[in-house]
Amino acid sequence: MNTEFIAALKDLEKERGISMDLLVEAIEQALISAYKKNFGSSQNVRAEIERHSGDIHIYFQKDVVEAVEDPRIEISLEEAQTHDPDFEIGDVFESEVTPRSFGRIAAQTAKHVVVQRIREAERNMVFDQFSGKKDDMVTATVLRQENKNVYVDLGKAEALLVVQEQLPRERYAPGDRMKFYVMEVKKTTKGPQIMLSRTHPGLVKRLFESEVPEIHDGTVEIKSIVREPGVRTKLAVYSKNENVDSVGSCVGAKGMRVQSVVNELGGEKIEVIEWSENPAVYISNALSPAKVISVRVNEEEKASQVIVPDYQLSLAIGKEGQNARLAARLTGWKIDIKSDAQLAAAARNNKEGEYVEKEENGAYDEYQAAE
């Protein structure tokens, strides 16, 4: 090793942010192992690299004792004082044992350590970069597909989209650029492992944040999202500003904003509804696009009974119960849907709760306690 090597370590420190002192210490530890391996030494050994010249020195170490029991690691006080009269019991005696042929071995060892540390530093930098993107959205390019899993290029890292996180019937061709939700970033021996998703509700949230300035600046708040990936999503939004239409902000002029999200998700149907602190109103909104006549709620059981017109019953329930199921997940309430033809029978159940009646213009009229 020489001054050029030391200069190279200093350059690495500036360019890669790898501490030169840590690099030198790591090389010194590796040199100790290399010395013992190549020269069969069982002694205590110390390696030293001079920070200016790059010269290497190997020293064996022995403890100074009164009576020697193991000459490989101990030296008598009398013998130590022949070298330096200031030695005392308990001191460490050192003597240089640097082999003449050690230069080539040292160079190979140093190169191996430096390369390894550079790789570790790069992995740590990538991990630090993407660990901050957890629960965020990234745009990436599809690389390949192996065993139904999809690998995508994030620039400085490769990420994985497992089959469980892929949208049904969505194809992933090499070169396709898509938006993904970062589910997890964890360290492994081979570098950071980044797990992506196309099915997570968080992806819908991030897409709306990027499309709707009112969400990005906090004027409109996303209260809840439920999703059956690739098929249908319900989104509850709210604004404290009475002058801001939360639903209209998300839908956009001529539906352009919501359509951009729909297009990104391959045509997945998205319904934006207005959140309300009143559970009856919230449940009625959540059953959109069905029209609701009344909603009766039981606060203790967090259960509700919804009355809809006969011709709206199938729409309120949805295909295979999808609309009612999503509405229940969105609101967190149990929802029992009946038609107005069953209203009389439902009223006879005489459950405690509230009713909300709708006028012809769709506005809520009043809330009254059930008898």
N, C-alpha and C positions, 0 to 999 in steps of 0.2 A: 504494500500500500504506500501511497505517497500523497503529496499535497494536492494533486489533481483529484484524488479520491475524496479528500476532505472537502474540496471545493464543490464536488458533485453532491455531497451530502448537504452542504449549505444551500445549493440550488433546489434540492428536493424539499428542504424546509420551507423555502419561499414559495415554490410552485404548488406543492401538494399539502402544505400545512403540517408536515410530519416533523416533529421535534428532532433536531440533530442530536441532542443529548440522549434522547430515547433510542435513536437508531444506533449510536455508538455503544450504549449500554447493552443493547440486544446483540450487537456483533461481538462484543467482549464475552458475553455469556456463551455464544455459539462457538467462539474460539476455544474456550475452555473445554467444551465437549469434543471439538475436533482434535485438540491436543491429546486428550486422554484416549480417544479412539485410535489415533494414529501412532501414538508413542507409548501406549500401554501403561500409563501412569495412574497409580491409585492415590497419589498424594493430593493434598489440598493445593489447588492451583488458582492463581489470579492472572487475568489478562488485562493489559492496559494498552490503549491506543492514544498516542500523543495527538492532541487536538490541532496542533499546528503543522507538524511534519507528516503525520499519518503513520509514523513508525509504530511497530507492534512489539510488545515485550510480554513474555510469559514468566511468571515467578511461581516457585513452589513455596508453600507456607508451612511453618511448623510452630507449634506452641512451645514456649520456653518453660521447662519444668525442672524440678530438683533432681528427680530420678526418671530416666527414660524407660517407658514400658513398650511403646510402639515407635520405633525409629522412623517410620514412614510419615508420621504426623507430629513427632515430638523431637525436641533437641534440648540437651542439657544446658543449664545456665552457664556452666564453665565453658562449653564449646561456643555458645553464642557470644560470650564476652570476648572470645579471641577475635571476633569480627568487629565487635563494638562493645566497649566496656560499660556502656550505659544500659545494656539489656538487664531487665529484671524478670523474675518469675511472673508468668501471666502474659508477657508480651508475645507478639507474633514475629517470628524470624522469617525473612524473605530472602530468596536467592534467585537470580535470573537464570532461567533454563531454556531460553528461546532457541529452538533448533535452527540451524542454518537453512535447512530445506523447508522451513515452515511457510515461506512466502507464498508459494503456489497454493497450498492448502488454505492459507488465510484468505487469499483473494477469492477463491471459490466459495468459501464459507460466507464471506462478507456479501458477495453478490447474491447468494441464496437468501440471506437474511433480509437484505434490502428489497429484493423482489417480493418476498413474502410480506414485509411490512407495507409496501406500496399497495399490494392487493388488499390487505386488511384495511388500510386507510381509505381506499376507494370504496370498499364495501361499506365501511362506516359512514362515509360521506353520502352514499346512495341511500343508506338506511335513514340517516338524519333528514335527508331531503324528502323522502316519501313517507316517513313516519308522521310528519306534519301534515300530510295529505289524507290521513285516515279520515273516513267519513266525508270525504270530499269527492268531487268529480274530476276526471282527467280525460283528455282526448288522446287516443292511442291508435296505432296501426296494427292490424292483424298480421301476424307472422306466419303461423302454421297451425294445423290441427293434428293432435296426436291422441289416439284412444278417446275420441270425442271431446277431450279437453282442448281449449284454445289458448295459444300463447300469443301475447301482444307485446309490441315494442313501445316502451315509454321514453325512449331516447337513451338514457343512461342505464336503464334497467329493463329486464324482461318480466312481465307479469303473467299471472295464470287466471284464466276464466274456466272454472270447472263446470261440468255439464249441468250440475244442479243450479248454477247461477246464470244459465243461458236462457234466453227467451224461447218459448216453444216455436218451432217452425222457422226460427231466424237462422240465416246462413252466415257463415263467417269465412269469407274468401281472403286469401293473402293480399295485402295491399289496401283492404277496406279500412277507412278511418271511422271510428265510432267513439261515443262517449261512454265511460264506464264509472261505476261507483267503487271507490277504494274501501273494501271491507276490513282488511287486516294487513298489517305490515309487521313481519317478525324476522328476527335474526336467525340465520342457520349457518352451518359450517361452510356452505357454498355461497354465502352472501345473503342479502335480504330476500325474503319471499313475500311477494306482493299478490294478494288475493283480490280479484275484482268481481263485480256483479253487474248483471243487466236486469236483475229481477228485484233488487232491493227497493223499497219505497223511498229511500233516501235519494236514489237517482232521480225520481220524479221531482222531489223537492229541489234538488240542485238545478235541474233543468228549468224549473219555473223561476228560480232565483236569477238565472242567467237571462231569461226572456222578459221578466217583469221587473222593471226598475222599482216599482212600489214595494215589491217584496224585498228586493236587495237593500233598499234604504230603510226598511222597517215600517213603512206606512201601512202596508198590508202584511198580516201575519198568517202563516200556515199553521192551523191549529191541529189538524190531524190528516193523515193519509192512510188509506188502505188500498191494497192492490191484489188483483189476481193477474200475475204477470203475463203480458202478451194478449190479454183479453180486455180487462176493464180496471179502471182506477177511479176512486172517489176522493176528492180533495176538499177539505173544509177550510175556508179562509175567513178572515175578520179584519176590520179596520176600526181603530178608535176614532179616526177622523170621519165625522158624519158626512163630509163633503166628498169622500172617496168611496166609490163603488168597488168593494173588494172583489166581487165576482167579475164585474165588467173589466177591471184592471187585468185580471188573469186571462180572461177570454180574449181581450184585445179587439181592435176594430176589425169587423168582419171575421172575427174568430182567428185572426192571424197568429196571436201569441200561443194560444192553446194548440193550434194546428201545428206549429213548429215542434212542440213537444210530442204530439201524436206522431208526426213524421219520424222523429228521432227514435221512437219506440216501435216503429214498424206498423203503425196503424192501430195501436192499442187505444181503445175508447176511454176518454177521460171526461169526467163530470166534475165541475167545480160548483160547490154549494156554499151558502153563507152559514158560518158558525153562529150559534146563539147560546147565551148562558141559560136561556130557558129551555129545558130539555124537550118540552112538547114541540116548540118551534124547531129546534135542532133536528129532532127525529123526523118531523114533517119534511124539512128541507132535504134531509139525507135520503129520503125515499124518492127523490127526483129521478126520473122525469114524471113519476106518477103524481096525480092530484090527490090530495088528502082532504077529507071532510072534517075529521076530528082526531085528536090524540088524547088518550087518557094515560096518565103516568102514575106509577107507584114508586115513590122515592125510596122507601125502605128496601124493597126487593129489586129496585132498579129495573123494573119491568114496565112495558107500555102496551097499550091496546090501540091500534090504529084503524080508523074506519075510512074506507075509500069507496068511490062509486063502483057499481057492479062491473062496468066496462073497463075500470082501471085495475081490477084485482090482479089479473095476470101480469100487468106491467109493473105493479108495485112489488109483487113477489119476484118476478124475473124468471128467466129461463133457468130451470133447475134450482130455483131459489136464490139466484145470484144477487139480485138487487137487494132483497131483504137481508141476505147474509152480509153483504158489504156495508149496508146501512147500520146493521147491528154492531159490526166491528168498528165502524167509523165513530159512532156515538158512545159505544160501551154499554148500550142498553139492550135488554131483551125486547124483541118487537114481535107482537102478535097482530097479524093483519087480517081484518074482516071486511066484507063488503057492506054497503049500506042496507042491503036486504037482510043482513044479520044484525043490524044495529039494535033492534028491539031485544033480541035474545042476549046480545052482549051487555045491554044496559041492565038487564035483569041480574047479571052476575054481581052488580052492586059492589064493585071493588073500589077502594079508596083511591083518589087520584085527582087529576085535573083534566079539564077538557079545553081544547082550543078549537073554535069555530072559524070557518073561512067564509068571507063574503064573496060575491061574484067576481070582484076585482082581484081576488087573491090575497087581500090583506087580512091579518088576524084581527078578529073582532074583540073577543074578551076571553078571560080565563076565569073559571069558576070552580069551586070545590064540588066534588061529586057528592050527591046525597047518599 
